[in-house]
């Protein structure tokens, strides 16, 4: 159980830090984010909205008191990554740009699955 808890926190902190960095980048409207939104045809203010959502989501997955909020945060991240993938498909981007949102989705599921195992007290074999 201790090993599971350790891996859960390592994965959760790494994923949360990734989302915090991305969220701050969106709020501060970094040039890379602006270029992506322009390419995809989205308004620039979406960077701020998604950036704030990522910061709130990161805070939500780092806490363990409000499990429903934590579930919604993971759902929001999944919707964000699936939406990023779909947006790239719709504008005709190549494989090299389609893969990163899917990788992010897989990375997101690591702390999520570990959390679910931890909550149900099921050990990882």
N, C-alpha and C positions, 0 to 999 in steps of 0.2 A: 504494500500500500504506500509506503514511504517513497519507493522508487517511482511509482505512478504519479504521485503528487509532485515530485521533483520535476519529472518530465513535463507534466501539465504546466507548471509554472514557467519553465524554460520556454516552452512553445508559446504560451500565452503572452509572455513578456516580449518575446521576439516579434510576434505578430502585431501586438499592440504598438510597439515602437515603430514598426513599418507603417502602420496606419497613422500614427501621430506625425511622423515625418511627412507623409503624403498629405495629411490634413493641413499641416502648417504651410506646406508648399502651395496648397490650394488657396488658403486664406490670404497669403502674401502675394498671390497671383504670380508665381514663378513663370518665367518665359516658356519653359518646356510645356507646362500645363496649358498655357494660352495657345501655343502652337497646336497641341492635340485637339483642343476644343474647336479651334478655327477649322482644322482639317476635317473634324467630324460634323461641323455645322451647328454646334451648340453655342448659346450665348455665353459671354465671358463671366456673367454673374454666377453661373452654375459652379464655377471653381470655388467660390466662397461658400455656397450652400453645401456642396459635397464635402468641402474641407471641414466645415463645422460638424457635419454629420459624422465624419471619420473620427474627429476628436471625441465627440460624445460617445460614439461606438467603442472606441478604445477604452475610455473610462468605464463604460458599461461592462466590458468583458474582463476588466481587471478587478471588479468587485464581485463578491459572492453572496450578498444579502438579497438582492432583487433578481431572482432567477428568470422571471418573465422578461425583464428589461434586457438581460444578458442574451436570452433567446432571440429577441427582436434585433439586437445589435448584430448577432451572427447572420440573421436573415437579411438585414440591411446590407451587410458586406457581401453576402452571396448575390443579392440583386444587383449591387454595384458592379461586381466582377462579370456577371452574366450580361449585364447591360453594356459593359465596355466591350466584351467580346462581340455581342450582336451589332453594336455600333460600327465596329471595325469591319465586320462582315458586310454590312449594308453599304459602306462606302467603298468596298472592293479592295481593302488592304490585303497584303500577302500574308503568308504563313508566319513570317517572322514577327508580325505585329498582332497576329491572332493568338499566339501561344502565351504571351505574358499574362493576360487576364485569367487564362485557364490555370496557369501555374499559381497565381495568387489565390485562386479558388481552392486549389488542392492544399496550399499552405494553410489557408484559413481552416480547413477541415481537420487539420492535425490537432490544434488546441481544442476544437469543438468536440471531437471524438474522445480525446483524453478527459475532458471535463465530464462528458456523459458517463464514461467508464468510472471516473472517480465518484461521481454522484451515486451511481448504482452499485458501488463497491465491487465492481468486476475487475479482476486483475488482467493485465495484458500478458498473453502467453509468449 
